[in-house]
Amino acid sequence: MRRSLWVSHTKGEQQRQGSSPTQQCKTICCLALKGTNLEYRRRGGVYAIRAGMDCLTRNLLMGKRNEQTFVVSLSSQLHFRKPQLTDGAAIWSLIHDIEVLDLNSSYCYLMLTSYFRETCVITESGEHVAGFVSGFIPPDKPQTLFIWQVAVERQSRGMGIGTTMLQTLLARDVCRSVKYLETTVSPSNDASRAMFLRLARELDTEMKSVGEFSSTLFPHGHESEQLLKIGPF
């Protein structure tokens, strides 16, 4: 049976009901962990909370001026899991189609799904791949998870899937000792930078720049890549 929960609509309603956004967040997290699908209405001044299947993206978001209704039922529509060797071609196609990230060879994605599957995440929507995160734990940095690529199909953006995949990955046993997350972001990729900053806030920690891979290191006029570090958490 499909269960739903309406989140209170405005700050005033929250005050009248005697519950703060933080208190509501805790309640909704418990319900989501039990498989409840979340529905919320957001408009000016509304707090909204998004939930994923295996972990929760807990954001307090300000809604748009015009009243709109959004159905968030990621627990039934999306499936977050470790990739398999047979996912390699679909991952290559995803990266190719979004035209934002560097497209690596198909062989590279086969290696990621074979030898680094514990630190990678696939998002399935129906029977197709809607998102992918690749990462690894450097041998000389056992407390650091390096995120290589975060990809979400165009039609599924804005749902918090990228952040949810990262939270799903951090919740795995392989990341039990991880206290830092590192990644590189090009200057023109504002969406990626915003996503990692949002993750840092959710983890109640900071994000800072700790270096870069200069454009001179890349062939064919590639942008520089700023090295970002999130943590400790």
C-alpha positions as CSV (number, residue, x, y, z in Angstrom):
1,M,0.0,0.0,0.0
2,R,1.3,3.4,-0.9
3,R,1.6,5.7,2.2
4,S,2.1,9.4,2.0
5,L,2.8,12.3,4.3
6,W,2.0,15.9,3.7
7,V,4.7,18.2,5.2
8,S,3.2,21.4,6.7
9,H,3.0,24.2,4.3
10,T,4.3,27.5,5.8
11,K,6.5,28.8,8.6
12,G,3.3,30.1,10.2
13,E,1.6,26.7,10.1
14,Q,4.8,25.2,11.6
15,Q,4.7,27.6,14.4
16,R,0.9,27.0,15.1
17,Q,1.6,23.3,15.0
18,G,4.4,23.7,17.5
19,S,7.0,21.9,15.5
20,S,10.3,23.3,14.1
21,P,11.7,22.4,10.7
22,T,14.3,20.3,12.5
23,Q,11.7,18.4,14.5
24,Q,9.7,17.8,11.4
25,C,12.8,16.6,9.6
26,K,13.5,14.0,12.3
27,T,9.9,12.7,12.1
28,I,10.0,12.5,8.3
29,C,13.3,10.7,8.4
30,C,11.9,8.0,10.6
31,L,8.9,7.6,8.3
32,A,11.0,7.5,5.2
33,L,13.2,4.8,6.7
34,K,10.0,2.7,7.1
35,G,9.3,3.1,3.4
36,T,6.9,6.0,3.5
37,N,6.7,7.9,0.3
38,L,6.9,11.7,1.0
39,E,4.7,14.2,-0.7
40,Y,5.0,17.9,0.0
41,R,3.5,21.1,-1.3
42,R,5.9,24.0,-1.6
43,R,5.3,27.7,-2.1
44,G,6.8,30.9,-0.8
45,G,8.2,30.3,2.7
46,V,7.7,26.5,2.6
47,Y,10.2,24.1,4.1
48,A,10.6,21.0,2.0
49,I,12.3,17.8,2.7
50,R,13.5,15.2,0.2
51,A,14.1,11.5,0.9
52,G,16.0,8.8,-1.0
53,M,15.7,5.1,-0.8
54,D,18.8,4.0,1.0
55,C,19.5,7.3,2.8
56,L,18.1,10.7,3.3
57,T,18.8,14.0,1.8
58,R,17.7,16.4,4.4
59,N,17.5,19.9,3.1
60,L,15.4,22.8,4.2
61,L,14.5,24.4,0.9
62,M,12.6,27.6,0.1
63,G,9.9,27.1,-2.4
64,K,8.8,29.1,-5.4
65,R,6.4,31.9,-5.3
66,N,3.7,30.1,-7.2
67,E,2.1,27.2,-5.4
68,Q,3.1,23.9,-6.9
69,T,2.7,20.4,-5.8
70,F,5.7,18.0,-6.0
71,V,5.5,14.3,-5.4
72,V,8.7,12.8,-3.9
73,S,8.5,9.1,-3.9
74,L,12.1,8.1,-4.6
75,S,11.7,5.1,-2.5
76,S,9.4,3.5,-5.1
77,Q,10.6,5.1,-8.3
78,L,14.4,4.9,-7.9
79,H,16.8,2.2,-6.9
80,F,20.3,2.9,-5.6
81,R,22.7,0.0,-5.8
82,K,26.3,-1.1,-6.5
83,P,27.1,-1.3,-10.3
84,Q,27.6,-4.6,-12.1
85,L,29.9,-5.4,-15.0
86,T,26.8,-5.4,-17.3
87,D,26.1,-1.8,-16.4
88,G,29.3,-0.5,-18.1
89,A,27.8,0.2,-21.5
90,A,24.8,2.0,-20.0
91,I,27.0,4.2,-17.8
92,W,29.1,5.1,-20.9
93,S,25.9,6.1,-22.7
94,L,24.7,8.2,-19.7
95,I,28.0,10.2,-19.6
96,H,27.9,10.6,-23.3
97,D,24.3,11.8,-23.4
98,I,24.5,14.4,-20.7
99,E,27.5,16.1,-22.4
100,V,28.8,17.7,-19.2
101,L,31.5,15.4,-17.9
102,D,34.6,14.0,-19.5
103,L,33.7,10.9,-21.4
104,N,36.1,8.1,-20.6
105,S,36.5,4.9,-22.6
106,S,33.9,2.2,-22.3
107,Y,36.7,0.0,-21.0
108,C,37.2,2.4,-18.1
109,Y,33.6,2.1,-17.0
110,L,34.0,-1.7,-17.2
111,M,36.9,-1.5,-14.8
112,L,35.0,0.8,-12.4
113,T,32.1,-1.7,-12.3
114,S,34.4,-4.6,-11.8
115,Y,37.1,-3.4,-9.4
116,F,35.6,-0.3,-7.8
117,R,32.0,-1.3,-7.4
118,E,32.1,-0.9,-3.6
119,T,32.7,2.8,-4.0
120,C,30.4,3.4,-7.0
121,V,26.6,3.9,-7.1
122,I,24.1,3.3,-9.8
123,T,20.6,4.9,-9.8
124,E,18.0,3.0,-11.7
125,S,14.7,4.6,-12.8
126,G,12.5,1.8,-14.1
127,E,14.9,-0.3,-16.2
128,H,17.3,2.4,-17.3
129,V,20.3,4.0,-15.6
130,A,19.4,7.5,-14.4
131,G,22.5,8.3,-12.4
132,F,26.0,7.2,-11.6
133,V,28.7,8.0,-9.1
134,S,32.3,6.8,-9.4
135,G,34.8,7.0,-6.6
136,F,37.6,5.2,-4.8
137,I,39.5,5.3,-1.5
138,P,43.2,6.1,-2.2
139,P,45.5,3.5,-0.7
140,D,47.6,6.1,1.0
141,K,44.5,8.0,2.3
142,P,42.2,5.3,4.0
143,Q,40.1,8.0,5.6
144,T,39.3,9.8,2.3
145,L,36.8,9.0,-0.4
146,F,37.6,10.5,-3.7
147,I,34.7,11.2,-6.0
148,W,35.5,11.0,-9.7
149,Q,32.3,11.6,-11.5
150,V,28.6,12.3,-10.5
151,A,26.2,12.0,-13.4
152,V,22.4,12.4,-13.5
153,E,20.3,12.2,-16.6
154,R,18.9,15.6,-17.7
155,Q,15.2,14.8,-17.0
156,S,15.9,13.7,-13.5
157,R,17.9,16.7,-12.3
158,G,16.7,18.9,-9.5
159,M,15.4,15.9,-7.4
160,G,18.5,15.6,-5.2
161,I,19.6,12.3,-6.8
162,G,23.3,13.3,-7.0
163,T,23.4,14.1,-3.3
164,T,21.4,11.0,-2.4
165,M,23.9,8.8,-4.3
166,L,26.8,10.4,-2.4
167,Q,25.0,9.8,1.0
168,T,24.2,6.3,0.0
169,L,27.9,5.7,-0.8
170,L,29.1,7.2,2.5
171,A,26.6,4.9,4.4
172,R,28.3,1.7,3.1
173,D,30.6,-0.4,5.3
174,V,33.5,0.3,3.0
175,C,33.3,3.9,4.0
176,R,33.1,3.3,7.7
177,S,36.5,4.8,8.4
178,V,36.0,7.7,5.9
179,K,36.1,11.1,7.4
180,Y,36.8,13.2,4.3
181,L,35.6,13.5,0.8
182,E,37.6,14.9,-2.0
183,T,36.7,15.8,-5.6
184,T,37.7,18.1,-8.4
185,V,35.3,20.6,-10.0
186,S,36.0,22.8,-13.0
187,P,35.4,26.5,-12.7
188,S,32.4,26.4,-15.1
189,N,30.6,23.6,-13.4
190,D,28.5,25.6,-10.9
191,A,25.9,22.9,-10.5
192,S,28.5,20.4,-9.3
193,R,30.1,22.9,-6.9
194,A,26.6,23.7,-5.4
195,M,25.9,20.0,-4.9
196,F,29.1,19.3,-3.0
197,L,28.5,22.5,-0.9
198,R,25.1,21.2,-0.1
199,L,26.5,17.9,0.9
200,A,29.0,19.6,3.2
201,R,26.1,21.4,4.9
202,E,24.2,18.2,5.3
203,L,27.2,16.6,6.9
204,D,27.6,19.6,9.2
205,T,31.1,20.3,8.1
206,E,33.0,22.5,5.7
207,M,34.2,22.4,2.2
208,K,37.4,24.1,1.2
209,S,39.8,24.3,-1.8
210,V,43.1,22.5,-1.2
211,G,44.7,22.7,-4.6
212,E,44.1,22.2,-8.3
213,F,45.0,20.3,-11.4
214,S,46.2,23.1,-13.6
215,S,44.9,23.3,-17.2
216,T,48.5,23.0,-18.4
217,L,48.4,19.3,-17.2
218,F,45.6,18.5,-19.7
219,P,45.7,18.2,-23.4
220,H,43.4,20.1,-25.8
221,G,42.6,23.1,-23.7
222,H,40.9,21.3,-20.8
223,E,39.8,23.5,-17.9
224,S,41.7,23.4,-14.7
225,E,40.1,21.3,-12.0
226,Q,39.9,22.7,-8.5
227,L,40.5,20.1,-5.7
228,L,37.8,20.4,-3.0
229,K,37.9,18.7,0.4
230,I,34.8,18.1,2.6
231,G,35.2,17.2,6.2
232,P,35.9,16.0,8.8
233,F,32.5,14.3,9.3
